[in-house]
Amino acid sequence: MFGSTTPKRLRDVIREIRSARTAADERAVVNRECATIRDTFKDEDNVYRCRNVAKLLYIHMLGFPAHFGQLECLKLIASPKFTDKRIGYLGANLLLDERQDIHLLVTNSLKNDLSHQTQYIVSLALSTLGNICSTEMSRDLAGEVEKLLKSSNSYVKKKAALCAVRIIKKVPDLMEMFIPACRPLLNEKNHGVLLTAVCLITEMCVLSSDTLTHFRKLVPQLVRLLKNLIMAGYSPEHDVSGVSDPFLQVKILRLLRILGKNDEDASENMNDILAQVATNTETAKNVGNSILYETVLTIMDIKSESGLRVLAVNILGRFLLNNDKNIRYVALNTLLKVVSADYNAVQRHRTTIVDCLKDPDVSIRRRAMELSFALINSNNVRGMMKELLCFLDKCDPEFKGDCCSNIVTAAEKYSPNRRWYIDTVMKVLTTAGNNVRDDVVSTYIQLIQQSGSLQTYTVQQLFKVLQEDISQQPLSQVAAWSIGEYGDLLVSGVCEEDEPLQVTEGEVLDLLGKLIASNISLLVTKQYALTAIVKLSTRFTQSLSRIEQLIKANGQSMFTDLQQRSIEYVSLFNTHAEMRSGVLEKMPIMEKQSTEPNGLTNGEASQDEIINAIVEPSTPPALKSQNETQNILDLLWGTSPGGVGQPAAPVSDGGGALLDLLGGMDLSSAGPSPLMAQSNAMDNLLLPAQPQPDLLGGVEVIGQTTNLTNGSPNAEIPGLTAFEKNGIKVLFTFDKKNGQPAVVTVNVQVINSMPMPVSDFVFQAAVPKSFQIQLLPPSGNSLPPNASGTITQVIQVNNPQKAPLRMRLRMTYTLNGSAVTEQGEVNTFPPNLWQ
């Protein structure tokens, strides 16, 4: 009778659960056993409570609900038996957490057990407190933990130090209570106490800058401790693969890195020991590599000597030769972070880094690619481009987009000559195929426009490549644009750079017609080709009727865009034939960036804009809706400032008037009425562009990006750092015009200190409605890595009321293929700007 009421043992329950053949059988066994355990708990069975809680914890580990055993765990903790306390505290660790109010009921039991005479019971209480303590428990029991830090028992002391780490994470205000007890802990002989003491000090230094300053006095003591570990003989208790306590060494190195950062005295004290660790540590095993890796991070973070930094980079170079791919990845990742700190030292390992581009591991190849781009300079650009083009040919498709954009950016910056630059970008287009991004297409078109003497060579090369393969859409788009723009050069049969290509007008039109008819051509590619055909009507002399037929053939295209283009282009042969030569004349050289009429963005033209720029007039500023301006203001200010002015009346110049960001500027006299501007839009294309009026003081804006102020920035007005985050730094310097005290010129300089290049950079600014602002075109939209180049831009601000200046900033850019947006506010302008 008695045997039938005895609960099953834990091992029997485990065996029964494991013998279940299906998940349903397992659930049935668990539910049956949970019902039995519930009944036993209701009967207040104290004899088998420990056994039942142990079974319940196993069931909890399998993922089944076991919350009904929480109170039974508290009863076991209150038991005087060690065996009961052990299971009770284990259950508390698993079933309780700070989100449940019931965990507060264990506070009194913890307080009693922290004062127990048995070290194992004290350690159970400390371990549980370190796992589940909340803010309230931390405040209630911090005093007991602080007392245990001063205990003579090393076993208890190390547990108390770890518990203190959890407490100060929960309640940083309690940090001061533990500071006096930390220094004596570093004098202990027990390595467990030393390890936990270093963890506690590290956590304090991370949480408080004042505590960090206080503990910098411990640097000599930590250096001696690390030196003793290095020089110590064999100790079986602490030896791991021939290294004395690598865990303690790593923790000490990490603490030294925190203490030495931005402190020359502390860094000076640890230079020698870091050199010893770097030269004496065995690298045959991963244990030694982990210590060396931590040493490298410490050397690069503190103000170390240049020779020590070279040593650290050489260690990473040795890591690149390791057979373990994890170590190679860590080395590449770290080199990518330190390349800006010691560029020349990393450059010496360029060959090894380039070899990693052939590694079978995809993550290593990605890091090697990023680091390779960071190492390109004018001296090695030819060799590096050769390697990177080989990598581009064989790399995975997900790499090709980033690789193409970075190759083009690097070639633009470091190209030895224009011919090499053109050939390199063409090689990128032919190698990467349809993985090329749109920014490469627009960049190459601009490059061809700016290469007057090489335009014949380029268009002939593109024609030959397009004859061989029309499946690569980016290449087809560039080729179609070039043929349309420079078709006369293509059929001229003259080329100084290469052997002339003998091409007839019919062959050119056949190729463009084939491009439009192809089923694999994208719509945008067809648009490029159709626009190229209509432009050839002013370049070719013998094929006018053929060109008109090709254009009319698309009037019934399944694509409505091609239909519309075809009908509009046909009108240039009939109704508006006298305008065709003017409308289709060669495009002016496109600037790398252009300022939009609202004065906010400086992005590049999209593909549609490149196609349409020849035949479609730009929309007059007056036709821009007020909502468009308002949306931009909402974006920059959160809520739009009151009193935003109406969009300005149009200007008849080609660039369009800059609008006042926040209203109040009357430009009605700058051009004709909106209706007139609309009716004469096509005529305006034939007129020369007029200088754009300076909204703030009579300086012509069009074509100017630099030297917009008289002289250098005023020496009396100090500059300021307007924005600094994630490696992007924006600097402001100021100048005031003579005779215009209300106008301030802000010279903007943008620097990229990251090891990766930044592209498509757009800088925007807005001011309150009492001011008037004008953004002039920037010097570029690409920021090279490692602070090796800048973007400059000029802002003019009119402050008629001489009020304190405030400015909201917004920056968007592309980093490693991802779009990034940053915002900030500047309200620390020098007072003498408006006084």
Helices and strands as residue ranges (DSSP letters): H 2-5, H 10-18, H 23-42, H 49-61, G 67-69, H 70-78, H 82-95, G 101-106, H 107-114, H 119-132, H 135-149, H 154-170, G 172-174, H 175-185, H 191-207, H 209-215, G 216-218, H 219-231, E 239-240, E 243-244, H 246-260, H 264-280, H 286-301, H 306-319, H 325-338, H 343-347, H 350-355, G 356-358, H 362-374, H 381-394, H 397-414, H 418-432, G 433-435, H 438-450, G 452-454, H 455-468, H 473-490, H 505-517, H 523-535, G 536-538, H 544-553, G 554-556, H 560-571, G 577-579, H 580-583, H 607-612, G 621-623, H 626-637, G 668-670, H 674-679, H 681-684, E 720-725, E 728-736, E 743-752, E 758-766, E 772-775, E 790-798, E 807-815, E 818-826, G 831-833
